[in-house]
Amino acid sequence: MQSTPDVPSPQPALATQQAVNLRSVGLILTSVVLGGIGQLAFKAGLNQIGGLQLSLDMFVKILTTPMVLLGLAVFAVSALLWLIALMSAELSFAYPFLSFTYVIVLVGGALLFGEQITALRLLGFGVIITGIFIVARSEQRAARK
């Protein structure tokens, strides 16, 4: 009698990946928050410069503005954390969390730069938060099964 090799069931692998996805949420969210902060630093730095024009002098001015440099540094850390998170998390799980950057920039733009938040922007904010919640919640439910 021949024995058949043990073929692992896809269920434990799926449950394991879902658990890994959930453990990656901290890295993903930290990356997203830093990405939003980097965008706000870019805006603050460019506001200091004033009007933009295409020239070598303007390019040098942008790259030597402290807030722009801070934005680049924060953005680089964000990218590094994102890459670390993607080493284990599924891209289709992690990527929707990038939408949270819109929320950070919306609130930061209003608080730091006096940008107006319209009713439609608030509605979009709600849709984004709902979508992120649905993605995270679906992974939690699937991991419990």
N, C-alpha and C positions, 0 to 999 in steps of 0.2 A: 504494500500500500504506500503510495507516494503522498508525502505531506505537501501542502501548498504553503508557499512562503506567507508569512504574516504581512498583510497589507494594512497599513495604518488607516484608520477611519478618518475621513475628512473633518468630522465633527470636532474632535479634540484640537486639531490644528486650527480650525476656524475659531473656536473658543479661546485658544491661546493668542491668536492674532488680535482678537477683539480686546482681550485683557491688556495686551501690549499697547494697542491704540489708546485705551483709557489711561494707562500709565504715562503716555506721551503728552497728554493734555497740558500738563504744567509747562513743559518745554515749548509746546506750540503756542500757548497763550503768552508766555514771556516773550517769545519771538515776535508775536503780533503786536503786543504792547510797545516793545522797543521800536518796531517798524513805524508805528504811529507817532511815537515821540520823535523819531528821526525825521519824519515828514514835517512835524511842527517846527523842529529846529531849522530845517531847510527854509521854511516859509519865513521864520523870524530873521534868519540871516539874509535872505533876499529882500525882505522889507527894509533892512538896514542899508542895502546897496541903492535901492531906488530903481529908476528905470533901467531896463536892460536893452542892450544892443549887441549885435554880433561883432565882436572884435577880440583880438588877443588880449588887450588890456582888460576888458570886461571879464574874460575867462580867468585871468590871473586874479582879478579882484574877487571873483566868486570863490575861487579856491583858497584864498587867503583870509576870507571872512570867518572869524572864530565860530559863529553859530552854524555856518555851513560845514565847517570841519567837524564840529561836534555832531551834527546830523549824520555825516558820513561815518564817523566812528560808531555811533549808536546803531546805525543801519548795518554796519559790518558785523557787529555783535549779534544783531537780530538774524542776519543771514546765516551766521555760524550756528546759532541755536536751531534755526529752521533745518539746516542740513543734518544736525545731530538727531533731531526729532524724526526726520524722514528715514534715518537709518533703520528705524524699527516700525514706525507707524505707516499705515497705508496712506498713500497720497490722496485717495478719494475720501478718506476720513479727515485728514489734516487740512486739506485745501479750503474747505468751506470756512474754517476759522479765520482765514485771511480777511474775510468780510468784516470781521470785528474792527479792522483798521479804520473802516469808514466811520464807525461809531466814535472811535478815539479822536479822529480828525474832526468830526462834526462838533463834538463837545469842546475839544481843544481850540478849534478855530473860533468858536463863539466866546470862550473864556479869555483866550489870549489876544485875539485879533478883532474882537467885536463883530464877527461875521453873524449874519442873520440866520436864524433857524426857522424856516417856513413850515407850514403844516404838512406839505408834501414831503419835506425832508424828514420830519418826525415820523410820518407814516412809513417811509423807507427804512428809517432806523428801527421801527417796530418789526418790519418784515425781516430785516437782517437778524435781529436778536432771536426772533421766532425760528428762523432757519437754522441758526447755530444750535439752538436748544433742541430742535428736532434731530439734527445729526448726532449730537452728543447723547441724547436720550435713546436713540435707536441702537447705538453701540452698547449702552449700558444694558438694555433689555436683551440684546442678542448674547452678551457675555454671560448673563445669568442662566441662559438655557443650557 
